[in-house]
């Protein structure tokens, strides 16, 4: 795969998801630089500290400078502790809807800072068999 096919993936640190999710993302998008932070998109939208957003944006910029990726894929996942977990939502549908909204907000922030980049979103969940899936 050539460098022009490289992406940046922003994901959460949660061990329950990344070991299975990252290979799924690689199969779908190809090679990528990985930026892994608790809460993923939360660091752009409602960071605990202003420095969290700054550090995430700086890491995106470093990846762009060093590796010239063409896409940024930002992910959120079900039952994210940084967002208070699934217990904060009345249903699975409500949780998915909330995270899709967060991903759209994060996408807009990234696009405004890096307009030359194609920004994609992925929501990571589990199916009825407990397997990690992208939805």
N, C-alpha and C positions, 0 to 999 in steps of 0.2 A: 504494500500500500504506500502510495506516495505521500509526502508531507501535505499536499493540497487536500488530502482526504482526512486530515487530522481534525479532531474536535476537542472541545473542553467539556468535561462533565463535572457538574457541581452536585454533590450528594451529601447526605447525612452520614454520620459516623456509626450509625446503628448496626451492630453485628448481626442482627436478625435479618437484614436485607441485603447489605452490600455484597456478601460473598456470592449470592445467586444473581443479584440484579446487575452487577457490573458486566458479567459475561453476556447477559441478555442485551445490554446496551451496546457492548462491543460488536455483537453479531448484527445488530440493527444499524449502527452508525460507523463502525470501524474503530481504528485506534484513537486514543484520546489521552490528553493530560487530565489528571484527576485533582479536583479541589474538594476536600472532604471536611465539612464543618457541621457540628451539631446544629440541627434545625434547617440546614440547607438554605432555602429561600428566605427563611425568617431573618437571616443575617442581612438581607437587603431591605426588607420591608419593615421589620420591627426588631432591630438588633438590641441585644442586652446592653451593649456599649457602642458608641459611635465608631470606635476603632474597628469593630467587627465588620461593619459594612466597608470601611476603608480598606481593610486587609483583604477582603474578598475581591473587591474591584482591582486592587493592586496585583493580586495573583492572576486574575484574568489578563490584565495588561502584560504581565511578565510572560505568560504563556503565549500571548499574541506576538510579542516581540521576539521570543526565542524560537517558537515553532510554527508560526504562521498558520494557525488553525482556521478553518472556514466556518465552523459552527460552534455554538455553545448549547449544551443540553443541560437544562436545570431540572432537578428532580425533587420531589417530595415523596413521603411514604406514609402509609397507614400507621396509625398508633404512634405518631412521633411525640416523644416525650418533651421536646422543646416547645411543642404546641399544646402540651397538657394531655396528650394521649387520646385514644378513642373515647374514653369516658366523658370527654368534653362535648360530645355530639350525641344527638338523640337517635341517630341511625347511621348506618354505613353510607347511605346516599348523601346524608347531610355532611359527613366528613369528607367524602370525595368532592362534593360541590365546593366546600370551603377551600380545600387544597387546590383545586383547579383555579379558584379565584386568586389565591396566593401566588400560584405559578404565573398567572397572567400579569399580576402586579410586578413580580420579579422580572419577567420577560421585558416589560415596558421600561424598567429601570436600566436593564442591561442594554437594550436597544438604544436608549437615549445616550448612554455613555459610549457605546461601541456600535454606531449605526452601520458600519461595514460588515458586521457579523450577522449570520443567520442564527436566530435563537429558537430553539425547540424546547418543549416541555414534556416531561414524562411523570406519570404518577405510578408509584410502586405499591403493589398490594399483594395479597395472597388469594389463591383460588380455594375452592371448597376442599381440595386435597392438601392444602397448606403449602403449596408451591408458590414461590415468588413469581409474580407476573407484572408486566407493564400494561397499564390501562390508560 
